[in-house]
Amino acid sequence: MCGIVGYIGPRQATPFLIEGLKRLEYRGYDSAGIAVYDGESIETRRAAGKIAKLEGTLSADPVTGKVGIAHTRWATHGPPTERNAHPHLSTDNTVAVVHNGIIENANVLRKQLTELGHTFRSDTDTETIAHLVQELWEGSLEEAVIGALRKVEGTFGIAVVSSKDPSKIVAARKGSPLLIGVGDGEYFLASDASAILAHTRQVVYLNDGDLAVLTPDGYKVMDINNVPLRRSVERIEWDLAAIERGGYDHFMLKEIFEQPTTVENTMRGRLILEDGTSKLGGLNMSHEQLMAVDNIVITACGTSWHSALIGEMMIEDLCRIPVEVEYASEFRYRNPIITPSTLCIVISQSGETADTLAAMREAKRRGAQTLGLVNVVGSTIAREDDGGIYLHAGPEIGVASTKAFTSQVIALALFALKMARKRTLSVMRGRELAQAMHDLPKQIQSILDRAAEMEKIADEYKDAHNFLYLGRGFNFPAALEGALKLKEISYIHAEGYPAAEMKHGPIALIDEKMPVVFIAPHDGVFDKIVSNIQEVKARGGKTIIITSRDEPALAGLVDHEFRIPETVDMLTPILASVPLQLLAYYIAVKRGANVDQPRNLAKSVTVE
Ligand code: F6R
């Protein structure tokens, strides 16, 4: 959600800033802009729309200079116009700011600053920071930024440059990620490592409350009282290829097709077939601590919340420990019951989702042990949790989450297996589950090899206005996830429901125009879902059935069928989700939608 890039060094800043913005475009793509110090003043160029628009503006009216900041925006305050695009300037044009986050007291500050004679030129909350920095100037940019940050309430990742102190970028974070890239005689700033990976692998992750000053000669990190802080340099381990499309039409398709590998990577070195258990080095919990857990809360948002629902069923089924799943946005503002023996599992692809991070902090404050299931290495949740299981799915660039979802479910299965084997699960049953997990990558590949079948089904339904997704047991969350994938990238209204709930309301929607996707593998509730399929057929609904066998019970009930391999019940949602991802993808492409950058969305929601 919004991307920030900065450069200071011997090279021209603009080409780097544009390249960095393009790498971050998946974070927010409704407007973009840059500010560069050209030796005399701060020059800004901004444009509404994609980065390509900004490139057009820059080729008509270039800027040169070796210090610059840039931003790609996902609008919060004010519509996505050029006027609201970042960077924002102070009244005297000496200070430029880019900002990710929300300044909650912006209206109060705006009123005070207007009374002091400042002129506002946008509808954004961000602009207040630029005016505050000008107002509080006492000689150095970092002192003025510190003064400004003392006055703002809310969340921010910011980068600031000024023509009054031009050989500097000052950055600060509170609730919005930022990192420094350490190059060879040059320094970078970014909200996401993918922006700078082409130039350096050495990064310094800033913590909440950190302020950083970058100059052509180095960088320093301090707190808001100007007290120096030590922050270690870490190495990014993944390659540029991981954030490029590699011949696929879209990142989403690439990421769907990566799943045999990503699922394998999540399990690598962790699954112990012989003992029917798993080894999870990052949990940071002793055997005694794990045995003392008597209730689990899982908190997450969106797709990650769907994987949490599957995790709940796995853990309760295998470990007999009660589990509550909570939307992070609700959990953080309720009065949740947390005891000293509560384990709070936090699931987040990005590790930066504001609500999920806040929920984790709340659980910690109340004394829970926290365990993060996170994909992005070095992200805030990963650094603040008590223990964790990294997903190792590699960077996910497509805004619609695919490979992170299947890896989350695998990570939950690894955890459930470990906890269950410590308690009541027999080695024989443990081995059976471990073997089934081990077989998943090949099974996923066999589904992907038949992607064309799903493309044909998509062709038939691309013009539908509504979709219903129904599943039972472990596949109810798969139905929710299938519906979410379709609605977010194709803009077709879709609902996921537990299949038997349909007759309590949604059945009223069924007619010959309503496609209904049933997730009906041959599992423990297969016979039950057949009756629900009959109910839809009886009302003329069109059925698309994801199943795992040639089932006589389905004769006459199927308009379209997609076969998935058989596995143990708890792993069926992993296999079922792959054709659902393909269905959503192909429908969206056929409708001409921008699959990787769906309207109104952005990857990683770092605002409330
Ligand atoms: C849907 C999607 C979102 C995210 C949600 C949580 O495809 O990507 O629903 O799952 O915003 O994001 P993370 O997992 O990064 O916390």
Boltz pocket constraint, residues with backbone or C-beta under 6 A from the ligand:
constraints:
  - pocket:
      binder: B
      contacts: [[A, 301], [A, 302], [A, 303], [A, 304], [A, 305], [A, 347], [A, 348], [A, 349], [A, 350], [A, 351], [A, 352], [A, 353], [A, 356], [A, 399], [A, 400], [A, 401], [A, 402], [A, 484], [A, 485], [A, 488], [A, 604], [A, 605]]
      max_distance: 6.0
